[in-house]
């Protein structure tokens, strides 16, 4: 009896469970067919899903009860699929509305009903594909429109980039204004095309949120392209990461990501290419490399392969354009031919532009391209040096004026690089050239007024060295020695004043002029000291013209006076 009772209860339990799982209550039918599709509807669909799944089991499908209920379940399945399809397509359609916050709609509406999409995946794959296609097509258009509007809005604030008229050796336009009747290029920017200045701020903004377009437009502050690129890429990265996360959560995978974002990425790439093809902004290109590297680093932790390809392509495009621009700079310097008139000894505009350009590029310190950048800059400095020393300096008839021109230009390069904190190979190279040409100028400056005494010193010193044969000492022209002594005594003060005037005229930079003046006067003192040593050796007991010998302390005091007051 007990066994029978247990068997009967077990059978009743199984039968009850079977009936519960297979029977469709009238209220469920009503809810599936008539209830509003909302959070509660998701529960009804889950009940239906359980019943449909149970009916498909082999053990269930063999029963007559299943055969009776299967048509009703199929009708409910079709009805629920239709209603879910209409509901999801309607919600997807809302994404197209202007001023819609897509992320809020995704998170507060679509993700809340991802169970409905899961039902379609299990029971209506074709409808599931339709909904997915509608979503990806819609969001592709939505993101493209947003990216286009955002970039177009920021580009309306873009600073006009340097043009081909801003190459290093392009003609300098001074005292001209662009007009219908002038030949000055409308976008020639002079030194401004090569200065880094406030543009460096874009590097500090690498981790900041993208610019808010309405706020930026209201402020009206001009933007360089690298700032626009940084903001657009930051926005792309944020939105793409959010979209990738949504796709994975809602659809179960991110296979549609390329379809959703492909057009937007293509538009951003196309915009960059359009900018690069018309830009001659080497500083801007290196800033873009910097910004792009920062964006790639930020993206490394996010699984978005399409953006990885985008940033890799940007790196190639920007660096290729940078090399083309730098080659054009080199070519412009190489082809520059000065006019027949000797230029002033003041710094040439090519040297000034070169110094600013190198200072800007060296200041950026882009590790990924440093070796290649160094090679490019070595070629450039070679051409600049040739221009200054072979084509500009040689237009002057005297070595002194040639040296003055080179000193002014080399000093400008050295000090610009130092002031900008951009010392490098160029600094060392031009410092060595500067020291060499200073020595030439000092000698040439002294030869102009004291050439006879200097020549006498150089000729007589080998004849009067200790241990020299008496016949060598006899070759020294003591008459010339007396004449030079009297001449220096009569003209020394006027000679120093003349040196002062020449240095003032040759070097407009105060500190540079002081340095050169001190070197010239110090060298004059050394030559005069050597001359007096020769006088002592030629006249051991004192020369008959001793009253015409200027004392060293007197000469030193006058030199100190001019050195302090320059």
WOLIN-V244082 format. One record per pair of residues at least 12 apart in sequence whose C-alpha atoms are under 10 Angstrom apart, sorted by the first residue. I is the first residue (numbers start at 1). J is the second residue. If there is no record, write none. Layout:
I;J
I;J
This chain:
18;54
18;60
18;65
19;65
19;66
20;51
21;47
21;48
21;50
21;51
21;52
21;53
21;54
21;55
22;48
22;50
22;51
22;52
22;53
22;54
22;55
22;60
22;65
22;66
22;69
22;70
22;73
23;51
23;65
23;66
23;69
23;70
23;72
23;73
24;47
24;48
24;51
24;69
24;72
24;73
24;76
27;44
28;44
28;45
28;47
28;48
28;76
29;44
29;48
29;72
29;73
29;75
29;76
29;79
30;44
30;76
31;43
31;44
31;45
31;80
32;44
32;45
32;47
32;48
32;76
32;77
32;79
32;80
32;81
32;83
33;75
33;76
33;79
33;80
33;82
33;83
34;79
34;80
34;83
36;83
36;87
37;80
37;83
37;84
37;86
37;87
37;88
37;113
37;116
38;87
38;109
38;112
38;113
39;109
39;112
39;113
39;115
39;116
41;80
41;84
41;113
41;116
42;84
42;112
42;113
42;114
42;115
42;116
42;119
43;115
43;116
44;80
45;76
45;77
45;80
45;81
45;84
45;115
45;116
45;119
46;115
46;116
46;118
46;119
48;73
48;76
48;77
48;80
48;119
49;73
49;77
49;119
49;122
49;123
51;70
51;73
52;70
52;73
52;74
52;76
52;77
52;123
53;122
53;123
54;66
55;67
55;69
55;70
55;73
56;70
77;119
77;120
77;123
77;124
78;123
78;124
80;116
80;119
80;120
81;116
81;117
81;119
81;120
81;123
81;124
81;127
81;128
82;120
82;124
82;127
84;113
84;116
84;117
84;119
84;120
84;127
84;128
84;131
85;116
85;117
85;120
85;124
85;127
85;128
85;130
85;131
86;131
87;113
87;116
88;109
88;110
88;113
88;114
88;116
88;117
88;131
88;132
88;134
88;135
89;130
89;131
89;132
89;134
89;135
91;105
91;106
91;109
91;110
91;135
92;105
92;106
92;109
92;110
92;131
92;132
92;134
92;135
92;136
92;138
92;139
93;134
93;135
93;138
93;139
94;138
95;135
95;138
95;139
95;142
96;138
96;139
96;141
96;142
96;143
97;142
98;142
100;142
102;139
102;142
102;143
102;239
102;243
103;239
103;242
103;243
103;246
106;242
106;243
106;246
106;247
106;250
107;246
107;250
110;246
110;250
111;246
111;247
111;249
111;250
111;251
112;250
113;250
114;249
114;250
114;251
114;252
115;250
116;128
116;250
117;131
117;132
117;250
117;251
117;252
118;250
118;251
118;252
121;251
128;251
132;247
132;251
132;256
133;256
133;259
133;260
135;256
135;260
136;247
136;256
136;257
136;258
136;259
136;260
136;261
137;256
137;259
137;260
137;261
138;260
139;243
139;257
139;259
139;260
139;261
140;257
140;258
140;259
140;260
140;261
140;262
140;263
140;264
141;260
141;261
141;263
141;264
142;260
142;261
142;264
143;236
143;239
143;240
143;260
143;261
143;262
143;263
143;264
143;265
144;260
144;261
144;262
144;263
144;264
144;265
144;266
144;267
144;268
145;263
145;264
146;264
147;232
147;233
147;235
147;236
147;263
147;264
147;265
147;267
147;268
148;264
148;267
148;268
148;271
149;213
150;211
150;212
150;213
150;214
150;228
150;231
150;232
150;235
151;213
151;228
151;229
151;231
151;232
151;267
151;268
151;271
152;213
152;271
153;213
153;214
153;216
153;217
153;228
154;211
154;212
154;213
154;214
154;216
154;217
154;220
154;222
154;223
154;224
154;225
154;227
154;228
154;229
154;231
154;232
155;222
155;223
155;224
155;225
155;228
155;229
155;271
156;217
156;220
156;222
156;223
157;216
157;217
157;220
157;221
157;222
157;223
157;224
157;225
157;228
158;221
158;222
158;223
158;224
158;225
158;226
158;227
158;228
159;221
159;222
159;223
159;224
159;225
160;187
160;189
160;222
160;223
160;224
160;225
160;279
161;187
161;188
161;189
161;193
161;224
161;225
161;275
161;276
161;278
161;279
161;280
161;281
161;282
161;284
162;187
162;188
162;189
162;190
162;192
162;193
162;194
162;278
162;279
162;280
162;281
162;282
162;283
162;284
163;185
163;186
163;187
163;188
163;189
163;193
163;278
163;279
163;280
163;281
164;185
164;187
164;188
164;278
164;279
164;280
164;281
164;325
164;328
164;329
165;184
165;185
165;186
165;187
165;188
165;189
165;190
165;280
166;185
166;187
166;188
166;189
166;190
166;191
166;192
166;193
166;194
166;280
166;281
166;329
166;353
167;188
167;189
167;190
167;193
167;194
167;280
167;281
167;282
167;325
167;326
167;328
167;329
167;330
167;331
167;332
167;333
167;350
167;353
167;354
168;190
168;191
168;193
168;194
168;326
168;328
168;329
168;330
168;331
168;332
168;333
168;336
168;349
168;350
168;351
168;352
168;353
168;354
168;357
168;384
169;328
169;329
169;330
169;331
169;332
169;333
169;334
169;335
169;336
169;337
169;349
169;350
169;351
169;353
169;354
169;384
170;188
170;190
170;329
170;332
170;333
170;336
170;349
170;350
171;184
171;188
171;190
171;336
171;349
171;350
172;184
172;188
172;189
172;190
172;191
172;349
172;350
173;185
173;188
173;189
173;190
174;190
190;349
190;352
190;353
191;349
191;350
191;352
191;353
191;354
191;355
191;356
191;357
192;353
192;356
192;357
193;280
193;281
193;282
193;283
193;284
193;353
193;356
193;357
194;281
194;282
194;283
194;284
194;352
194;353
194;354
194;355
194;356
194;357
194;358
194;359
194;360
194;361
195;283
195;353
195;355
195;356
195;357
195;358
195;359
195;360
195;361
196;283
196;284
196;287
196;356
196;357
196;359
196;360
196;361
196;363
196;364
196;420
197;360
197;420
199;223
199;224
199;226
199;227
199;283
199;284
199;287
200;227
200;287
200;360
200;363
200;364
201;227
202;224
202;226
202;227
202;228
202;229
202;230
202;231
202;287
202;288
202;290
202;291
203;226
203;227
203;230
203;287
203;288
203;290
203;291
203;294
203;364
204;291
205;227
205;230
205;231
205;291
206;227
206;230
206;231
206;234
206;290
206;291
206;292
206;293
206;294
206;295
206;298
207;230
207;234
207;294
207;295
207;298
208;230
208;231
208;234
209;230
209;231
209;234
209;235
209;238
210;227
210;228
210;229
210;230
210;231
210;232
210;233
210;234
210;235
210;236
210;238
211;227
211;228
211;230
211;231
211;232
211;234
211;235
212;231
212;235
213;231
224;284
225;272
225;275
225;276
225;284
225;285
225;287
225;288
226;283
226;284
226;285
226;286
226;287
226;288
226;289
226;290
226;291
226;292
227;284
227;287
227;288
227;291
229;268
229;271
229;272
229;288
229;291
229;292
230;287
230;288
230;290
230;291
230;292
230;294
230;295
231;291
232;268
233;265
233;268
233;291
233;292
233;295
233;296
233;307
233;311
234;295
234;298
234;299
236;261
236;264
236;265
236;268
236;307
237;295
237;296
237;298
237;299
237;302
237;304
237;307
238;299
238;302
239;261
240;257
240;260
240;261
240;302
240;303
240;304
240;306
240;307
241;299
241;302
241;303
241;304
241;307
243;257
243;260
243;261
244;256
244;257
244;258
244;260
244;261
244;302
244;303
244;304
245;257
245;302
245;303
247;260
254;303
254;304
257;304
257;305
257;306
258;304
258;305
258;306
258;307
261;306
261;307
262;306
262;307
265;306
265;307
265;309
265;310
266;310
268;310
269;310
269;311
269;313
269;314
269;317
272;314
272;317
272;318
273;314
273;317
273;318
273;321
276;317
276;318
276;320
276;321
276;322
277;321
279;321
279;322
279;325
280;321
280;322
280;324
280;325
280;326
280;328
280;329
281;321
281;322
281;325
281;326
282;318
282;319
282;321
282;322
282;323
282;324
282;325
282;326
282;329
282;357
282;360
282;361
283;322
283;357
283;358
283;360
283;361
283;364
284;318
284;322
284;360
284;361
285;315
285;317
285;318
285;319
285;320
285;321
285;322
285;323
285;325
285;361
286;318
286;319
286;321
286;322
286;360
286;361
286;364
286;365
286;366
286;369
286;373
287;318
287;360
287;361
287;364
287;366
288;314
288;315
288;318
288;319
288;322
289;311
289;314
289;315
289;316
289;317
289;318
289;319
289;322
289;366
289;368
289;369
290;315
290;364
290;365
290;366
290;367
290;368
290;369
291;315
292;310
292;311
292;312
292;314
292;315
292;318
293;311
293;312
293;314
293;315
293;366
293;368
295;307
295;308
295;311
296;308
296;309
296;310
296;311
296;312
296;315
299;311
319;369
322;373
323;372
323;373
323;376
326;373
326;376
326;377
326;379
326;380
327;376
327;379
327;380
329;354
329;380
329;383
330;376
330;377
330;379
330;380
330;381
330;382
330;383
330;384
331;380
331;383
332;383
333;350
333;354
333;380
333;381
333;382
333;383
333;384
333;385
333;386
333;387
334;380
334;382
334;383
334;384
334;386
334;387
335;383
335;387
336;350
336;387
336;391
337;387
337;391
337;392
338;387
338;391
338;392
338;395
339;391
339;392
339;395
340;392
340;395
341;392
341;395
341;396
342;392
342;393
342;394
342;395
342;396
342;397
343;392
343;393
343;394
343;395
343;396
343;405
344;392
344;393
344;396
344;401
344;404
344;405
344;506
345;392
345;393
345;396
345;401
345;402
345;403
345;404
345;405
345;406
345;407
345;408
345;409
345;505
345;506
345;507
345;508
346;404
346;405
346;406
346;407
346;408
346;409
346;412
346;505
346;506
346;507
346;508
346;509
347;388
347;404
347;405
347;406
347;407
347;408
347;409
347;410
347;411
347;412
347;413
347;507
347;508
347;509
348;388
348;392
348;405
348;406
348;408
348;409
348;412
349;409
350;384
350;387
350;388
350;409
351;381
351;384
351;385
351;387
351;388
351;408
351;409
351;410
351;411
351;412
351;413
352;409
352;410
352;412
352;413
352;416
353;413
354;380
354;381
354;384
354;412
354;413
354;416
355;381
355;409
355;410
355;412
355;413
355;414
355;415
355;416
355;417
355;420
355;426
355;427
356;412
356;413
356;416
356;417
356;420
357;417
358;377
358;380
358;381
358;413
358;416
358;417
358;420
358;422
358;423
358;424
358;426
358;427
359;413
359;414
359;416
359;417
359;418
359;419
359;420
359;421
359;422
359;423
359;424
359;426
359;427
360;417
360;420
360;421
360;422
361;373
361;377
361;422
362;374
362;377
362;417
362;420
362;421
362;422
362;423
362;424
362;425
362;426
363;417
363;420
363;421
363;422
363;423
363;424
364;422
365;422
374;424
374;425
374;426
377;425
377;426
378;425
378;426
380;426
381;425
381;426
381;429
381;430
382;426
385;406
385;409
385;410
385;430
385;433
388;402
388;405
388;406
388;409
388;410
389;402
389;403
389;405
389;406
390;402
392;405
392;406
393;405
393;406
398;444
399;437
399;440
399;441
399;443
399;444
399;445
400;437
400;438
400;440
400;441
400;442
400;443
400;444
400;445
400;446
400;447
400;448
400;506
401;441
401;444
401;445
401;506
402;437
402;440
402;441
403;434
403;436
403;437
403;438
403;439
403;440
403;441
403;442
403;444
403;445
403;506
404;437
404;438
404;440
404;441
404;442
404;503
404;505
404;506
404;507
404;516
405;437
405;441
405;506
405;507
406;433
406;434
406;437
406;438
406;441
407;430
407;433
407;434
407;435
407;436
407;437
407;438
407;440
407;441
407;506
407;507
407;512
407;516
408;434
408;506
408;507
408;508
408;509
408;512
408;513
409;430
409;434
410;427
410;429
410;430
410;431
410;432
410;433
410;434
410;435
410;437
411;427
411;430
411;431
411;433
411;434
411;435
411;509
411;512
412;430
412;509
412;512
413;426
413;427
413;430
413;431
413;434
414;426
414;427
414;428
414;429
414;430
414;431
414;434
415;427
415;431
438;515
438;516
438;519
438;520
439;516
439;519
439;520
439;523
441;516
441;519
441;520
442;516
442;517
442;518
442;519
442;520
442;521
442;522
442;523
442;524
443;519
443;520
443;523
443;524
444;520
445;498
445;499
445;502
445;503
445;517
445;520
445;521
445;524
446;495
446;496
446;499
446;520
446;521
446;523
446;524
446;527
447;524
448;495
448;499
449;488
449;491
449;492
449;495
449;496
449;498
449;499
450;484
450;487
450;488
450;492
450;495
450;524
450;527
450;528
452;480
452;484
453;480
453;481
453;483
453;484
453;485
453;487
453;488
453;527
453;528
453;531
454;524
454;527
454;528
454;530
454;531
456;476
456;477
456;480
456;481
456;484
456;531
456;534
457;481
457;527
457;528
457;530
457;531
457;532
457;533
457;534
458;527
458;530
458;531
459;476
460;472
460;473
460;475
460;476
460;477
460;481
460;531
460;534
460;538
461;473
461;476
461;530
461;531
461;533
461;534
461;537
463;475
463;476
463;534
464;476
464;533
464;534
464;535
464;537
464;538
465;534
465;537
466;537
473;537
473;538
474;538
476;534
476;538
477;538
478;535
478;538
478;539
478;543
481;531
481;532
481;534
481;535
481;538
481;543
481;545
482;535
482;543
482;544
482;545
482;546
482;548
482;549
483;545
483;548
484;531
484;548
484;549
485;528
485;531
485;532
485;535
485;545
485;546
485;547
485;548
485;549
485;550
486;545
486;546
486;547
486;548
486;549
486;550
487;548
488;528
488;548
488;549
488;550
489;547
489;548
489;549
489;550
489;551
490;548
490;550
492;550
492;555
492;558
493;555
493;558
493;559
496;517
496;520
496;521
496;524
496;555
496;558
496;559
496;562
497;558
497;562
499;517
499;520
499;521
499;562
500;513
500;514
500;517
500;520
500;521
500;562
500;563
500;566
501;566
502;517
503;516
503;517
503;520
503;566
504;516
504;517
504;566
510;566
511;566
513;563
513;566
514;562
514;563
514;564
514;565
514;566
515;563
515;566
516;563
517;559
517;562
517;563
517;566
518;559
518;560
518;562
518;563
518;564
518;566
519;563
520;559
521;555
521;556
521;558
521;559
521;560
521;562
521;563
522;556
522;559
522;560
524;555
524;559
525;552
525;555
525;556
525;559
526;552
528;550
528;551
528;552
528;555
529;551
529;552
532;549
532;550
532;551
532;552
535;549
